[in-house]
């Protein structure tokens, strides 16, 4: 089996582990945060060690491209978050109002 066979390349900024909704970035982020493969498995129990090691091997063999991928993904997520903060949904506005009301009640 080729290493690439472990992944679904949905688009340049969406690389999933085949058979899962988990992105390769999830495994890589844990790895970069210092988690061992066994610890990653504890956090992502729907995977197995073979898929975790395949993801880490792919990352290490393609580090420059994968680091760029991780950076693009982080920027995209931050942009979506900032958009959400600037344009919250009606539900988010209602929840914020309820929270503010409860905090005010606690202060009184």
C-alpha positions in Angstrom: 0.0 0.0 0.0 1.3 3.4 -0.9 1.4 6.0 1.8 -1.0 8.3 -0.1 -3.6 5.5 -0.1 -4.3 6.3 3.6 -5.7 9.7 2.7 -8.5 11.4 0.8 -7.3 14.5 -0.9 -10.6 16.3 -1.1 -8.9 19.6 -2.2 -5.6 21.2 -1.5 -6.7 22.4 1.9 -8.7 19.3 3.0 -6.8 16.1 3.5 -8.8 13.5 5.4 -7.8 10.1 6.7 -9.5 7.6 4.5 -12.7 6.2 6.1 -12.9 9.1 8.7 -14.1 12.6 8.9 -10.8 13.3 10.8 -8.4 15.5 9.0 -4.7 14.8 8.8 -4.3 18.2 10.5 -5.9 16.8 13.7 -3.3 14.1 14.0 -0.5 16.5 13.1 -1.6 19.1 15.6 -1.4 16.6 18.4 2.0 15.5 17.2 3.3 19.1 17.1 1.9 19.6 20.6 4.1 16.8 21.8 1.7 13.9 21.9 3.0 10.4 21.2 1.2 8.2 18.7 -0.4 6.3 21.7 -1.6 9.5 23.2 -3.0 10.6 19.9 -4.9 7.4 19.7 -6.4 8.1 23.1 -7.6 11.5 21.8 -8.8 10.1 18.5 -10.0 6.6 19.3 -11.8 6.0 16.0 -8.3 5.8 14.3 -5.8 3.1 14.8 -2.0 3.2 15.3 -1.4 2.3 11.6 -3.3 5.3 10.4 -1.7 7.6 12.9 1.8 6.4 12.0 0.9 6.8 8.3 -0.2 10.3 8.9 2.9 11.2 10.8 5.2 9.5 8.2 3.4 11.5 5.4 3.8 14.7 7.4 7.6 14.1 8.0 8.2 13.1 4.4 6.3 16.2 3.1 7.1 18.6 6.0 7.4 21.8 4.0 4.2 21.3 2.1 2.3 20.0 5.2 3.5 23.0 7.3 2.2 25.3 4.6 -1.1 23.3 4.5 -1.4 23.7 8.3 -0.7 27.4 8.1 -3.3 27.9 5.4 -5.8 25.9 7.4 -5.1 27.9 10.6 -5.5 31.2 8.6 -8.8 30.0 7.1 -10.2 29.0 10.5 -9.2 32.3 12.0 -10.8 34.2 9.1 -14.1 32.2 9.6 -13.9 32.8 13.4 -13.4 36.6 12.9 -16.3 36.6 10.4 -18.5 34.8 12.9 -17.6 37.3 15.6 -18.4 40.3 13.3 -21.6 38.7 12.0 -23.0 36.4 14.7 -26.1 34.4 13.9 -29.4 35.3 15.5 -29.0 32.3 17.8 -25.6 33.5 18.9 -27.0 37.0 19.6 -29.8 35.5 21.8 -27.3 33.3 23.7 -25.1 36.3 24.3 -28.1 38.3 25.6 -29.1 35.4 27.9 -25.5 35.2 29.2 -25.3 38.9 29.8 -28.7 38.9 31.6 -27.6 36.0 33.9 -24.3 37.7 34.7 -26.2 40.9 35.6 -28.5 38.9 37.8 -25.5 37.4 39.6 -24.1 40.9 40.3 -27.3 42.1 41.8 
